[in-house]
Amino acid sequence: MGTVFWFTVKQNTKGKGFVFATFLFPVILCLGCILACVIMAMNKGSEENKSVIKTVYVTNHTELSYLDFSEFGKFAGEEYGNIQFVTGEKKDIKAGKKERYALNAELTENDKEYAVRVNLPEWSEISYGEAVEFNGYLTGYVENLRTIDLVRRSKGENVKETDIMTALMPVHVEHNIAGEENAEGAGLGAELMKMLLPMLIIFMLYMMVLLYGQSVGKLIISEKVSKLMETMLITVKPYQLIAGKILAIVSIAVLQILLWIAGLSLGLFLGHFAAKQISPDYTNLIFEAAALVKELGSGMAFSAPAILLSVLAMIFGFIFYCVLAGLFAAPAAKAEELASSYGIFQMLAVIAFLAAYMLPLQGIDSSAVQVLLYVLPFTSSFMLSGDILTGNIGLAAGSGYLALLILLTAGLAVYAGRLYKNQVFYQGASGKWIQRFIK
């Protein structure tokens, strides 16, 4: 079997397609994740950038004597914290490099109110919308300065300006029952994560099954079609032949899947590290969602045992369908029969995929149906990995279902080898039930 295994591996690892899928695609995944994290961090950083307004020349045409703009950043927000205010005569802002981010602000008054007018030069780098927004904040701040000025005049100048400014700050009042809103939002996020991640894993396995199932079928009958069967059976037995071919394809596919997962994981961690350097406040949504599921779930979701068991469930689920493809290909003696057998295999895979993918979305509350989906190897091959990872089923139950899947896969492999042997030596003396679907 070892000879067949290594021969099949060598035959299927040649060419640019294998190199791209096995080695270049994980690198692309890794770089893509890093790039996505960096872009998100840069966008977050740009949202937190300071205002482009650098200098404001304030001209006071009022009786207001208290012109302290040091607290403007606390009033309007941190994005305006670096603005330099200069009071005095009106500044003639010229179209120079230093004045592209400067504004003129004039304070006027009448018998009823103060007025604030901001002048924006046409050639300024400051947008009209930002100037309007700044004008609104400045108007509110000047009203506070007016109040402080009145207090100072009535009570002397011993009043602390910061205390008055704090008292005049707008207060946002929010009523919330402790933990209620947060628990509701967190619960919704956790439920979405527990639903979407298994669906993604199911879809990925389904694509792998369709892709590699056909390859398994072609390899099984390759010697029959090329008339090399008699020569090969001199050195290897039928069981070894079919087992070596299936294990070779499975090993190649598992290697690719593990490298894809490694590339994706490495990209997420490196991207998270790079994003943190750009924006310390950056949060990785995937990490946050995983932590949320773990916190609100059973506690074993995304834990090391859950990840290990999930990877094993993914591998053996894929092996089951590869063995199933070999089972349907074993009785085929020519390409036309293989096409018929692969059509049946594909139909079973589609039905199982839809059952695993759609039935949980219907909100089935029946425990009997859930157990049935986990017991049947056709659906459990798709469902176990994602549900174990997200904590939809416990580790003990998941281990039991995985052990059952392994036993059924081993039994199916033995039967596939026997069917292949009977087809070679006895013209299909057993396994006639499956041949009726093919011939």
N, C-alpha and C positions, 0 to 999 in steps of 0.2 A: 504493500500500500504506500510505503514511503517513496518508492520510485515513481509511482503514478502521481502522487501528491506533488513532488518537486518538479516533475516534468510538466504538469498542468500549471503550476505556479510560474515556471519560466515562460511557458507559452502565452500566458495571460498578463505578463508584466512587461511585455515588449511594446514599444511604440510610444508616441508622444501623448496619446490619450491617457495612458496609465500614469505617466510622469506628471501630467497636469492635474489629474484628479487626486493623486496621492500626495504629491509634494507641493505643487504650486497653489492648488486651491486652498489648502489650510493657511498658506502664507497670505493669500488674498483675503481670506476671512479675518485673519489676525490684523492685517493692515487696515481693513475696512472698519473693524471695531475701534481701533485706535483713532482713525480719522473721524469716525462718528462722535466719539467721546470728546475729542479736541474741538470739533466744530460746535458741539453743544456747550462746551465750557467757554469758548470764545463768544458765542452768542449771549451766554449768561453774563460774561464779563462786559460785553458791550452794553447790555441793559443796565449794568450797574456803573457805567462810566459817569464821570462827573460831567456837569453841564459844560457846553463849549463856551459859555459866557465866562470870560476871565476878569474883566474889569467893568465897573459901573461908576460913571461920574455923576454924582448926585448934586443937583443945583436946588437950593432951598429958597423958595419965595414965600415962605410962611413964617409965622411967629414961633414955630417949633424950634426949641433950643436943644432938645435931647435927640441927638442923631447918632445912636450907637447901633451899628449893623452887625456886631460880632455874634449875635444870636440868630442871625437870619438862617443859617444852615439848620439849626434845630427847629425853626418854625416851618421852613419850606421843604426840608428834606436834605439828606446827606449829599445828594447830587449837586446842591448849590452851596456846599460848605466851603469850597475853595475860591469863591468869588471875592475879589478885592473891591471894596467900596471906597471911593474918593469923594469927599465933600468939598465944595468950594464953588468958584465961578464956573459957568458953563464951558465945557471942554470942546474945542474945535477938533473933532475926530477926523483925521485925514486917512486917505486910502493907503496907509502904510502896513507893513507886515505886522507890527505890534498892535495895531488897532483893529484888526479884522474880527476880533472877538470882544470888542468893547461896545458899551451902550451909554447913551445919555439919558438920565432920568430927572425930570423936573417936578418938584413938589409945589403945588399951588393951593390956595384956599379961598373960600368965600365965606359968607356968614353961616353956612350950614355944614359944610364938609370940606375935607381935604381932597385934592385930586392928584393923581400920579400919571404923568405922561412919559412914556418911553419912546425915544427916537431911535429908529433902526436905519442906518445907512443902506443905500441900495447895494453897495458892493460888499456888505458885511457877510461873513461866513456863518452868521447866526440866522437860523431860519425864522420866517415870520411866525410860525406856530409856536416856536420856543420863546420868542420874544413876548407873544401874547400871554403864554403861560406864566412867564416870569413876571410880567406886569401885574397879573392877578395876585401872585404871592406877595409882591412888593407893596401893593395897595393894602392888603390885609396887615402886613407888618407895620406899615406907617400908621395905621389905625391904632395898633398896640403902642407904638412910640408916642402917639398923641396922648393916650391914657396915662402912660408912665410919666410923661411930661407934666400933666395936670396933677398927678399925685405928688410929684417932686415939688411942684410949686406950692401945694397946699400944706405939705408936711415937712418941708425942708429936704435937704439932699442926703439925709442919712439912710434913706430907704435903699435896700439892696436891689439892684436892677435885675439880677438873676431871679430873685424871689418873685418880683412882680411879673417878670416874663413867664415864669413857670405857672403862676396863677392865671395868666391870661391865655395860656396855650389852650387850643381847642381840645376837648375831652371826648374820646370815642367810647361810648358805653355799649356793652354787648352782654345780653343775658344768655346764659348757657348752663344747662345742668351738667355737673362735673362728669366728664368722661362720656357723655351720651353722644355728642356730635362726633368726637374723635373715634369712638368705637364704631359708630355707624359707617364713617368714611373708610376707616381701616378695614372693617369687615368687607365692604364692597370691593376694595382693592385686592384683598386676599382671595375673595371668591373668584374674581376675574383671573387672577394669576393661576389659581388651582384649576380653572376651566381651560384657559388658553394654552398653557404650556403642554398639558397632555395632548391637546388637539394638534399642536405643532409636531410633537414627537410621533404621533400616529401618522400624520401626513408624510413625514420624512421616511418612516419605515415603509409606508405603502409605496412610495416612489422607489425605494431601494429594492423592494420585493419585485416590482414590475421590471426593473432594470436588470437585476441579476438572475431572476427566475428564468428568463429566456436564455441567458448564457449557460445556466446549468443544464437546461434541456438540450441545447445544441451539443454540449460536451458529452452528454450521456450517449447520444446516438452517433457521435462523430466516427467511431471505429466501425460501427455497423454500415454506415453509408460508404465509407472509404474502403471497405472489405479488408480491414486490418485486424478484425476481431480474432481470427484463428491464430494469427501470429502473436498477438499480445497475450492470449490465454495460455501460451506455453510457459510464460514467466510469472503471470499474476492470475489470481482467482477472480471470478466475477464480483464477489463481495468487495475485494480489495480495489478493484477497478472503479466501481461506482462510488465507494466510500472515499477513495483518494481524490476523485474529481470533485465531489461535493465539498469535501473539507478544504480543498485548494481554493475554490471560489469563495467559500465562507471566510477563509482566512484573509484573502485579499480584501474582501468587502469590510470585514471587521477592522482590519488595519486602516483602511481609508476612513471609516466612521470614527475610530479613535483619534486619528490625526485631525479630522475635522473638528471634533470636540475639543481637542487640545489647542488647535489654532484659535477657535472661538473663545475659549476660556482665557488663553494667554492674551489675546487681544483686548478682552474686557478688563483684565487686571492692569495691563500696561496702559491702556487708554484711560482707565480711572486714575492711575498715578500721574500720567501726563496732564490730564484735565485738572487735577488738584494743584499742579504747579501753576497753571494758567489762572484758575479761579479757585481760591481756597473754599469758597462756599458751594462748589459744584457737588451735586449729588447724583450718583448713578442710579437711574430708575430701576434697572434690573436687580441690582444689589438691594435696593430699598424694598422692592416687591418680594424678593426671596426672604429677606429678614422679616417682612410683615407676615408672610405665610407661615414661617417657622414660629413666630411669636404667637399668632392667633390660632395656629393649628395644634397638632399633637405634640409639637416640640421636636419631632424627629424629621420633619420635612427639611430637605436640603442639608441634612446631617451627613457625616462621612459614611455611616452604614447605609443610609438611604441612597446616597449617590452610587456606592458600590453595587448595591442590590439592583438599582435602576439600570446601571450599565450591563450587568449580567442578564437582566430580563430583556434588554434590547438585543443583546447578542444572541441569546437562545431563541427569542422570538423570530429573529431573522433566520437562524439555522433551521427552525421548524419549516418555514416557507421554502427554503432552499431544498430541504429533504422532500417536501411535498412536490416541488417541481421535478425533482429526480424520480419520484414515484410515478408521476404521470408520463414522464419521458421514457421510463424503463421498458414498457411494452412496445414502444414505437420502433419500427425497423427502417423507416425512411422519413424524409423531410415532410412529406404530406401528412403522415400520421402525427409527426411532432407538432405541426400547426394545429391539428385538431385537439391534441392533448394540452397544448399550451393555452388554447382558447378556454378549455374547461378550468384549468388552473387559474387563469386570469379572472374568470367569472367568480370562482370561489373567493379569490383575493378581494375582488370588488365588493362582494356581498359582505364579507367579514369586515372590510374597511368601513363600509357604510354603517354596519351595525355598531362597531366600536366608536365611530365618529359621531353618528347622529343620535343614537338611542340615549346617551347621557344628556344630550341637549334637550331632550323632551321632558326632562325632570322626572324620570321614572323613580318612584318611591318603593317599588317592590324589591325587597331584599332577595327574593328568589331569582328575579331577572338579573340582578347585579351579580349574584353568585354564579349564575349560569354563564354570564359573559366572561367571568374570570376563570371558570373551569374549562370551557371550550377552548382548545388551543388556537383555533382560527381567530377568535377575538382577543383572547388573553395575550397573544403575541404582540398585538398592537397596543393594548391598554395598560399592561402591567408596569412598563417602564415609567411612563408619565405619572401614573397614579401613586406609585411608590415614592417617586421623587418629591411630589407635592404633598404627600401625607394624606391623600384621599383614602388609602388603605394603610393599616399598620404594618410594621416590619414583620411581625409574626405571621399575619395572614398573607402578606406578600411573599414571604419565604415559602409558605406552604403552596401557594399557587404556582410559584416558580419551580418548585420541586416537581409538581404534577406536570408542568409543561415540559420539563427535561425528560421525565419518564415517557411521556407520550411521544416526544421527538425521537427518543432512542428506539421505542417500539416501531415507530413509522420508518426509521432508517433500516431496521432489521428487515421489515417487510419489503421495503424498496429493494434491498439487496437480494432477497429471495426471489422477488418478481423478476429482477434483471437476470438472475442465474437461470431461472426456468425458461425465460425467453431465449436465452443463448443456447441452452443445452436441450430443452424439452419443448421448444416452440410454444411456450406459454401454457404449460400444463396446469399451472395454478394462476390465480389472479385474473381469471376470465371476466370477473365483474367489471374490472377497470378497462379491459380491452373492448368491451361492448361500447364504451363511450368514445373510444378512439377509432375503431374500425367500423 
